[in-house]
Structure formats: C-alpha cells, structure tokens
Amino acid sequence: VTCLLGAIERLRATTDEWSGTVVAVFQPAEEYGAGSQAMIADGVLDRFPRPDVVLGQHVTPLPAGVIGVRPGTQMAASDGLTVTLHGRGGHGSRPHSTIDPIVMAAATVMRLQTVASREVDPRDVAVVTVGSIHAGLKNNIIPAEAKLELSLRYPDDEMRDRVLAAVERIVHAEAVASGAEVPPTIVTDHTLPPTINDPDATARAVAAFERAFGEGSVVDPGMFTGSEDVSWFARESGVPLVFWFWGGVDPEAFAAAKAGATLERDIPTNHSPFFAPVIHPTLERGVDALVVAAREFLD
C-alpha cells in the first residue's frame, strides 16, 4: 500500500512525461482470496477504466533491491477447505459407547500427508496442509465432531482435480473406517486460480527493470506455492498480467544465510511473526518498480 501510494505520487508529479490512464487498486482481503472478486462484483471494471494490462507486486524474503519475476505460472492455485468429521459424543470413561471424532481426525491428518508424498509425481508440485484442528472442550468428554481446515496448492487445474479427489476419498474412507454414522462434511471456503504472467508483457517489464536497476537486479524466483487473487482482474478483463516480487531482507543477512545454507532457518518468510522487511531500500525499490513498470506500458 505504501509503495503504491508513493508510485501514484511520483506518476502524478510527472504527468507531462507520459499519457494514458493509471488505475491504482488498493485491494482488501487478498490473503483470504475474496477481495478482487468482491471489487469485481461491485463493478470496479465498469465504474472505472478497464485495464490494458494488470501490474502488481508483493514483498518477499529476497535481498532488498532484488526483483523476482518469471513468465508463466508465478504462483500456485489454491483451495481452502473446512472438513467436519461427525462422531458420537459421550463420557471419556466410556469410549466404547462413542464414535471418537478426535481419533478419526488424527487418522485423517496422517493419511492426508500421503497425498503429496505418495500420489503426486515428485517432479510435480502439490501441497496439502492441515493448518487448523478443533475438537472438544474438556478432558473427560468425547466430543461429537472435529473440524479440520485445509490449505491445498497446485500449479494447474489437472493437479487440482487429482488432489481434491484424493482428499475427498481419504476423508470419507477414514470416516467409514472409524464407523461414523454420518458422512463427513467438506466445504470449500475459497478458491484461487494460478497467478499466470503473460510472457510478452513480462519480458517487457523485465527489460524495463534491468534498464532501470542494472544487470543482476532481476531474478527468476521459481514458482511460489503461495497464492494470490490479483489475477482475477486480468482474467475478467481479458488482458495480460505481470505480477512480481521484490525483496525486503537485509542483503548482508541474506548473503550470510545463503553462504551458510541456512536460508530456511535464518530468513523469516511471509506470515512468520519475525518477518519484518528492512525499510530502506525496500520502500524505494518498491515505489521505483511500480513506476518503471507503469511507464513501460504508458505512452
């Protein structure tokens, strides 16, 4: 948000140097995957000028000053699921008279780990994460149900179909194995498409970044298994998307961790409570990158 404000201020101050229209989108609810669709449903593409290209960026644990971008799939598609396992509650001293959903949930969580490790080709990408499990209120009461919240990630629709089918099969099979009298409930909380960068537009943006920031300033970070909903703007408009990352980590700290092969341990990532980008030069590069990219596509 800060970088976008800075970029708009810079572009506004130099309107004698370019022509065209810039629409700045301060989108809410990106992490939940609902913000862009809510704006589209509210008529953002009709009430404001429709784009010719959609540009976006996100700070990430690369060295400050470095931009990471690649053509094609930049970020994975994802689904968020809530699974409710229905058991039969009762007294903790009489487990034989119950159908324990906690045991059912534990078995389900362990079996779900085999989807990516045993059903997906190691050369492909898929993630099945159980990020939340809730059941029970007291140590001597076996509850009636258990809830699991899942985060699934994949690069394309074919893998999505395979992973979703495997998850559904396992959830239902573990319920049957536990003697559940009521089938489990699976609810899709959100769905995000893959973030796919247009090859031609990305090549233009990369060339502009390299001219502005110098050789070695742009790297291919590979496909991120995180997800974004910015692509809905481009998909609904039928226009190219260029979405890139820019670094926020102290370059010396990053270099030391890389040299010691401790990047995963010593460099916090997004959503870590320790992720705190250095303000400078992260802020300046974030503003500059947006301005450079915007001016590349303006007259």
VOPAGU-2260 file (C-alpha; in pm, 1 decimal, decimal comma):
REM VOPAGU-2260
SITE   aa  ch    i         X         Y         Z
SITE  VAL   A    0       0,0       0,0       0,0
SITE  THR   A    1     280,5     240,6      90,8
SITE  CYS   A    2     468,9     169,6    -230,6
SITE  LEU   A    3     156,0     214,3    -440,5
SITE  LEU   A    4      87,3     548,8    -273,8
SITE  GLY   A    5     444,4     653,9    -347,4
SITE  ALA   A    6     422,0     537,4    -709,1
SITE  ILE   A    7      99,2     728,1    -770,1
SITE  GLU   A    8     251,4    1040,1    -616,4
SITE  ARG   A    9     554,1    1005,9    -846,7
SITE  LEU   A   10     342,3     943,9   -1156,7
SITE  ARG   A   11     115,4    1234,9   -1071,7
SITE  ALA   A   12     416,0    1465,0   -1042,8
SITE  THR   A   13     540,9    1366,0   -1390,0
SITE  THR   A   14     221,8    1373,0   -1597,0
SITE  ASP   A   15     396,8    1590,5   -1856,5
SITE  GLU   A   16     619,6    1290,8   -1937,3
SITE  TRP   A   17     354,5    1027,5   -2011,8
SITE  SER   A   18      -0,4     987,2   -2137,8
SITE  GLY   A   19    -264,8     728,6   -2059,0
SITE  THR   A   20    -469,5     626,0   -1758,9
SITE  VAL   A   21    -348,4     465,3   -1437,0
SITE  VAL   A   22    -597,3     299,9   -1203,3
SITE  ALA   A   23    -449,3     229,5    -859,2
SITE  VAL   A   24    -618,0     -65,3    -687,8
SITE  PHE   A   25    -592,5     -72,5    -308,3
SITE  GLN   A   26    -749,5    -413,8    -277,4
SITE  PRO   A   27    -865,7    -561,3      54,5
SITE  ALA   A   28    -883,8    -926,3     161,1
SITE  GLU   A   29    -602,3   -1054,9     -59,6
SITE  GLU   A   30    -494,3   -1317,8     192,4
SITE  TYR   A   31    -841,8   -1469,6     206,8
SITE  GLY   A   32    -877,2   -1455,7    -170,1
SITE  ALA   A   33   -1203,3   -1262,0    -168,1
SITE  GLY   A   34   -1102,3    -900,4    -223,8
SITE  SER   A   35   -1061,7    -886,4    -600,5
SITE  GLN   A   36   -1383,1   -1077,8    -667,0
SITE  ALA   A   37   -1572,3    -852,2    -426,4
SITE  MET   A   38   -1444,1    -546,5    -612,9
SITE  ILE   A   39   -1534,4    -700,3    -948,4
SITE  ALA   A   40   -1882,4    -784,8    -820,4
SITE  ASP   A   41   -1909,6    -423,4    -706,6
SITE  GLY   A   42   -1842,7    -309,2   -1064,7
SITE  VAL   A   43   -1480,7    -191,6   -1043,0
SITE  LEU   A   44   -1419,0    -286,8   -1407,7
SITE  ASP   A   45   -1727,1     -95,6   -1523,2
SITE  ARG   A   46   -1725,5     204,8   -1291,1
SITE  PHE   A   47   -1358,6     277,2   -1362,9
SITE  PRO   A   48   -1149,3     247,0   -1681,6
SITE  ARG   A   49   -1089,1    -117,1   -1780,9
SITE  PRO   A   50    -719,5    -203,0   -1792,0
SITE  ASP   A   51    -498,4    -287,7   -2089,1
SITE  VAL   A   52    -254,0    -460,8   -1855,3
SITE  VAL   A   53    -263,8    -551,8   -1485,0
SITE  LEU   A   54      52,8    -493,3   -1280,5
SITE  GLY   A   55     112,8    -594,6    -920,2
SITE  GLN   A   56     385,3    -667,8    -668,7
SITE  HIS   A   57     438,1    -830,5    -329,9
SITE  VAL   A   58     727,5    -801,9     -85,3
SITE  THR   A   59     907,0   -1129,3     -15,2
SITE  PRO   A   60    1224,1   -1262,4     153,8
SITE  LEU   A   61    1464,3   -1181,2    -129,5
SITE  PRO   A   62    1751,1    -934,3     -76,5
SITE  ALA   A   63    1628,4    -576,2     -67,2
SITE  GLY   A   64    1671,1    -423,7    -411,1
SITE  VAL   A   65    1616,8    -750,9    -598,7
SITE  ILE   A   66    1307,9    -819,3    -810,6
SITE  GLY   A   67    1184,2   -1174,3    -865,0
SITE  VAL   A   68     960,8   -1242,8   -1164,1
SITE  ARG   A   69     905,6   -1515,8   -1420,6
SITE  PRO   A   70     681,5   -1571,5   -1723,5
SITE  GLY   A   71     406,4   -1830,2   -1692,5
SITE  THR   A   72     284,5   -1960,9   -1359,2
SITE  GLN   A   73     424,8   -1733,2   -1090,2
SITE  MET   A   74     204,7   -1854,6    -802,3
SITE  ALA   A   75       1,2   -2167,8    -741,3
SITE  ALA   A   76    -372,7   -2212,0    -739,1
SITE  SER   A   77    -525,0   -2294,3    -402,8
SITE  ASP   A   78    -837,8   -2406,7    -221,9
SITE  GLY   A   79    -927,5   -2360,9     142,3
SITE  LEU   A   80   -1145,0   -2640,4     281,9
SITE  THR   A   81   -1325,2   -2695,5     611,4
SITE  VAL   A   82   -1378,6   -3064,0     689,5
SITE  THR   A   83   -1621,9   -3159,3     964,5
SITE  LEU   A   84   -1595,2   -3517,3    1094,6
SITE  HIS   A   85   -1910,9   -3636,1    1266,9
SITE  GLY   A   86   -1878,7   -3882,7    1553,2
SITE  ARG   A   87   -2091,8   -3969,6    1854,7
SITE  GLY   A   88   -2004,0   -3794,7    2176,2
SITE  GLY   A   89   -2003,1   -3937,3    2524,5
SITE  HIS   A   90   -1818,9   -3972,2    2852,5
SITE  GLY   A   91   -1442,1   -4006,7    2837,9
SITE  SER   A   92   -1462,6   -4307,7    3068,8
SITE  ARG   A   93   -1684,6   -4496,0    2821,7
SITE  PRO   A   94   -1509,2   -4464,0    2482,8
SITE  HIS   A   95   -1666,7   -4786,9    2361,4
SITE  SER   A   96   -2008,3   -4617,5    2359,6
SITE  THR   A   97   -1887,1   -4335,1    2136,7
SITE  ILE   A   98   -1751,3   -4276,4    1787,1
SITE  ASP   A   99   -1447,6   -4065,3    1866,8
SITE  PRO   A  100   -1402,7   -3783,5    1609,5
SITE  ILE   A  101   -1065,2   -3687,7    1756,8
SITE  VAL   A  102    -917,1   -4027,3    1673,9
SITE  MET   A  103   -1089,9   -4001,3    1336,1
SITE  ALA   A  104    -933,9   -3659,3    1281,3
SITE  ALA   A  105    -587,4   -3777,4    1384,9
SITE  ALA   A  106    -602,4   -4067,0    1140,0
SITE  THR   A  107    -727,8   -3835,2     867,2
SITE  VAL   A  108    -448,5   -3581,4     920,6
SITE  MET   A  109    -182,7   -3851,6     899,0
SITE  ARG   A  110    -334,6   -4012,1     590,1
SITE  LEU   A  111    -363,9   -3676,3     413,1
SITE  GLN   A  112      14,8   -3646,5     431,2
SITE  THR   A  113      37,5   -3928,0     175,7
SITE  VAL   A  114    -139,7   -3730,3     -97,0
SITE  ALA   A  115     162,4   -3518,8    -190,7
SITE  SER   A  116     424,0   -3776,6     -85,0
SITE  ARG   A  117     272,2   -4087,2    -244,3
SITE  GLU   A  118      15,0   -3982,9    -505,9
SITE  VAL   A  119     192,3   -3694,5    -679,4
SITE  ASP   A  120     492,3   -3735,8    -908,2
SITE  PRO   A  121     797,0   -3596,3    -723,7
SITE  ARG   A  122     866,9   -3379,6   -1029,4
SITE  ASP   A  123     530,0   -3207,2    -987,2
SITE  VAL   A  124     412,2   -2962,4    -722,5
SITE  ALA   A  125     128,8   -3010,6    -475,2
SITE  VAL   A  126      81,1   -2909,1    -112,8
SITE  VAL   A  127    -172,5   -3043,7     136,2
SITE  THR   A  128    -159,1   -2859,3     467,7
SITE  VAL   A  129    -387,3   -2907,2     768,3
SITE  GLY   A  130    -349,7   -2569,1     931,7
SITE  SER   A  131    -618,3   -2594,2    1196,6
SITE  ILE   A  132    -781,5   -2870,2    1401,3
SITE  HIS   A  133   -1052,2   -2810,6    1661,7
SITE  ALA   A  134   -1238,4   -3062,4    1873,1
SITE  GLY   A  135   -1356,4   -3099,9    2229,8
SITE  LEU   A  136   -1395,1   -2877,8    2534,6
SITE  LYS   A  137   -1290,6   -3092,8    2831,0
SITE  ASN   A  138   -1061,9   -3383,7    2904,1
SITE  ASN   A  139   -1336,5   -3623,8    3017,4
SITE  ILE   A  140   -1580,8   -3560,6    2732,0
SITE  ILE   A  141   -1551,7   -3719,5    2389,9
SITE  PRO   A  142   -1698,0   -3460,2    2151,1
SITE  ALA   A  143   -1948,8   -3517,2    1875,4
SITE  GLU   A  144   -1743,1   -3364,5    1595,7
SITE  ALA   A  145   -1398,8   -3243,3    1490,3
SITE  LYS   A  146   -1313,2   -2974,8    1236,5
SITE  LEU   A  147   -1007,4   -2958,0    1012,9
SITE  GLU   A  148    -909,0   -2660,1     799,7
SITE  LEU   A  149    -705,0   -2747,0     492,8
SITE  SER   A  150    -494,1   -2542,6     253,3
SITE  LEU   A  151    -433,1   -2707,8     -84,1
SITE  ARG   A  152    -192,5   -2578,2    -352,0
SITE  TYR   A  153    -130,1   -2682,7    -712,6
SITE  PRO   A  154       4,4   -2534,1   -1037,0
SITE  ASP   A  155    -288,4   -2617,3   -1266,1
SITE  ASP   A  156    -644,4   -2749,2   -1289,6
SITE  GLU   A  157    -537,4   -3107,1   -1365,8
SITE  MET   A  158    -340,4   -3131,8   -1041,4
SITE  ARG   A  159    -622,6   -2957,4    -857,5
SITE  ASP   A  160    -870,2   -3224,2    -968,9
SITE  ARG   A  161    -634,5   -3502,5    -861,8
SITE  VAL   A  162    -557,7   -3358,2    -518,9
SITE  LEU   A  163    -918,7   -3267,6    -440,0
SITE  ALA   A  164   -1033,4   -3617,8    -537,7
SITE  ALA   A  165    -765,8   -3775,9    -316,9
SITE  VAL   A  166    -853,7   -3553,9     -19,3
SITE  GLU   A  167   -1223,0   -3633,1     -51,4
SITE  ARG   A  168   -1152,2   -4006,1     -83,8
SITE  ILE   A  169    -932,4   -4012,1     227,1
SITE  VAL   A  170   -1169,1   -3805,5     441,0
SITE  HIS   A  171   -1463,4   -4030,4     359,7
SITE  ALA   A  172   -1257,8   -4350,5     391,6
SITE  GLU   A  173   -1128,7   -4261,1     739,4
SITE  ALA   A  174   -1484,2   -4180,9     849,3
SITE  VAL   A  175   -1600,2   -4522,0     729,4
SITE  ALA   A  176   -1301,9   -4687,9     895,8
SITE  SER   A  177   -1399,8   -4519,7    1223,5
SITE  GLY   A  178   -1758,3   -4640,0    1196,7
SITE  ALA   A  179   -1901,6   -4290,8    1153,0
SITE  GLU   A  180   -2278,5   -4297,0    1118,7
SITE  VAL   A  181   -2290,4   -3957,5     944,7
SITE  PRO   A  182   -2068,6   -3886,5     642,0
SITE  PRO   A  183   -1814,9   -3605,5     679,2
SITE  THR   A  184   -1893,1   -3257,6     550,5
SITE  ILE   A  185   -1647,5   -3085,9     316,0
SITE  VAL   A  186   -1697,1   -2714,6     247,6
SITE  THR   A  187   -1484,7   -2506,7       8,7
SITE  ASP   A  188   -1415,9   -2174,1     179,8
SITE  HIS   A  189   -1228,2   -2013,2    -107,7
SITE  THR   A  190   -1071,8   -2094,8    -443,5
SITE  LEU   A  191    -786,1   -1903,4    -605,1
SITE  PRO   A  192    -665,5   -1955,7    -963,4
SITE  PRO   A  193    -296,5   -1979,4   -1051,6
SITE  THR   A  194    -122,3   -1646,1   -1098,1
SITE  ILE   A  195      -1,6   -1667,1   -1458,9
SITE  ASN   A  196     222,6   -1395,6   -1600,5
SITE  ASP   A  197     184,6   -1310,8   -1967,3
SITE  PRO   A  198     517,9   -1399,5   -2137,8
SITE  ASP   A  199     536,2   -1096,6   -2369,0
SITE  ALA   A  200     430,4    -840,7   -2108,6
SITE  THR   A  201     666,0    -998,4   -1853,3
SITE  ALA   A  202     957,5    -974,1   -2097,0
SITE  ARG   A  203     882,2    -603,0   -2141,0
SITE  ALA   A  204     868,1    -545,5   -1766,8
SITE  VAL   A  205    1191,9    -739,1   -1704,5
SITE  ALA   A  206    1373,9    -538,7   -1973,0
SITE  ALA   A  207    1247,7    -215,2   -1817,1
SITE  PHE   A  208    1358,4    -325,2   -1469,0
SITE  GLU   A  209    1705,2    -419,3   -1592,7
SITE  ARG   A  210    1744,6     -87,2   -1771,3
SITE  ALA   A  211    1640,2     100,0   -1458,4
SITE  PHE   A  212    1811,9    -104,2   -1188,3
SITE  GLY   A  213    2104,6    -270,1   -1364,8
SITE  GLU   A  214    2217,8    -617,8   -1455,7
SITE  GLY   A  215    2151,7    -879,5   -1187,6
SITE  SER   A  216    1867,6    -683,8   -1030,7
SITE  VAL   A  217    1605,2    -926,7   -1166,7
SITE  VAL   A  218    1599,6   -1299,0   -1084,4
SITE  ASP   A  219    1368,6   -1589,1   -1161,4
SITE  PRO   A  220    1244,6   -1698,4    -815,7
SITE  GLY   A  221    1068,6   -2007,8    -948,2
SITE  MET   A  222     702,8   -2077,4    -893,2
SITE  PHE   A  223     576,2   -1980,6    -549,6
SITE  THR   A  224     333,3   -2223,9    -388,0
SITE  GLY   A  225     160,6   -1931,3    -220,9
SITE  SER   A  226    -146,6   -1790,6    -394,0
SITE  GLU   A  227    -283,5   -1451,5    -498,9
SITE  ASP   A  228    -617,4   -1324,4    -623,8
SITE  VAL   A  229    -482,0   -1034,6    -832,4
SITE  SER   A  230    -518,6   -1241,8   -1148,7
SITE  TRP   A  231    -898,4   -1213,0   -1131,7
SITE  PHE   A  232    -863,9    -853,0   -1253,7
SITE  ALA   A  233    -668,7    -966,9   -1560,2
SITE  ARG   A  234    -886,8   -1272,9   -1619,4
SITE  GLU   A  235   -1212,1   -1077,1   -1606,1
SITE  SER   A  236   -1067,8    -805,6   -1832,2
SITE  GLY   A  237    -904,8   -1047,3   -2076,4
SITE  VAL   A  238    -570,2    -864,6   -2054,8
SITE  PRO   A  239    -208,0    -956,7   -1968,7
SITE  LEU   A  240     -87,5    -982,8   -1609,8
SITE  VAL   A  241     260,1    -909,5   -1474,9
SITE  PHE   A  242     299,4    -984,1   -1105,3
SITE  TRP   A  243     640,3    -972,1    -941,7
SITE  PHE   A  244     807,3    -995,0    -602,3
SITE  TRP   A  245    1056,9    -753,6    -458,4
SITE  GLY   A  246    1297,7    -822,1    -177,8
SITE  GLY   A  247    1280,0    -688,5     175,2
SITE  VAL   A  248    1566,2    -868,0     350,9
SITE  ASP   A  249    1891,4    -701,7     454,6
SITE  PRO   A  250    2128,4    -804,3     170,3
SITE  GLU   A  251    2417,3    -885,4     405,2
SITE  ALA   A  252    2198,2   -1105,5     626,5
SITE  PHE   A  253    2062,5   -1282,5     317,6
SITE  ALA   A  254    2409,9   -1339,9     175,6
SITE  ALA   A  255    2537,5   -1478,0     506,6
SITE  ALA   A  256    2243,6   -1716,6     539,1
SITE  LYS   A  257    2284,1   -1830,0     179,7
SITE  ALA   A  258    2655,8   -1890,4     227,0
SITE  GLY   A  259    2583,0   -2093,1     539,4
SITE  ALA   A  260    2295,3   -2283,2     376,1
SITE  THR   A  261    2059,7   -2157,0     648,8
SITE  LEU   A  262    1811,5   -1951,6     444,0
SITE  GLU   A  263    1514,4   -2159,7     558,6
SITE  ARG   A  264    1615,0   -2122,8     924,1
SITE  ASP   A  265    1755,1   -1771,3     944,8
SITE  ILE   A  266    1549,4   -1569,8     695,4
SITE  PRO   A  267    1185,2   -1535,6     808,1
SITE  THR   A  268     921,8   -1564,0     537,3
SITE  ASN   A  269     583,9   -1402,2     485,7
SITE  HIS   A  270     337,1   -1485,0     766,4
SITE  SER   A  271     619,7   -1556,4    1009,4
SITE  PRO   A  272     591,0   -1340,6    1324,4
SITE  PHE   A  273     956,4   -1248,6    1261,2
SITE  PHE   A  274     907,4   -1129,4     902,3
SITE  ALA   A  275     996,2    -759,1     916,0
SITE  PRO   A  276    1129,6    -610,0     591,3
SITE  VAL   A  277    1403,2    -351,4     625,5
SITE  ILE   A  278    1254,1     -13,1     537,6
SITE  HIS   A  279    1543,3     102,6     317,4
SITE  PRO   A  280    1599,0      29,5      32,4
SITE  THR   A  281    1285,9    -186,9      27,3
SITE  LEU   A  282    1049,3     108,9      20,2
SITE  GLU   A  283    1238,5     297,0    -250,4
SITE  ARG   A  284    1269,3      -8,2    -475,8
SITE  GLY   A  285     900,9     -90,6    -432,4
SITE  VAL   A  286     799,9     259,1    -543,5
SITE  ASP   A  287    1051,6     262,6    -828,1
SITE  ALA   A  288     946,0     -79,0    -958,1
SITE  LEU   A  289     581,1      21,4    -986,1
SITE  VAL   A  290     670,6     348,4   -1158,7
SITE  VAL   A  291     909,9     179,4   -1403,0
SITE  ALA   A  292     657,0     -91,6   -1490,7
SITE  ALA   A  293     368,9     152,0   -1528,6
SITE  ARG   A  294     569,0     384,9   -1755,6
SITE  GLU   A  295     677,1      91,0   -1970,2
SITE  PHE   A  296     312,6      35,1   -2063,9
SITE  LEU   A  297     211,9     401,3   -2084,8
SITE  ASP   A  298     272,4     622,1   -2388,2
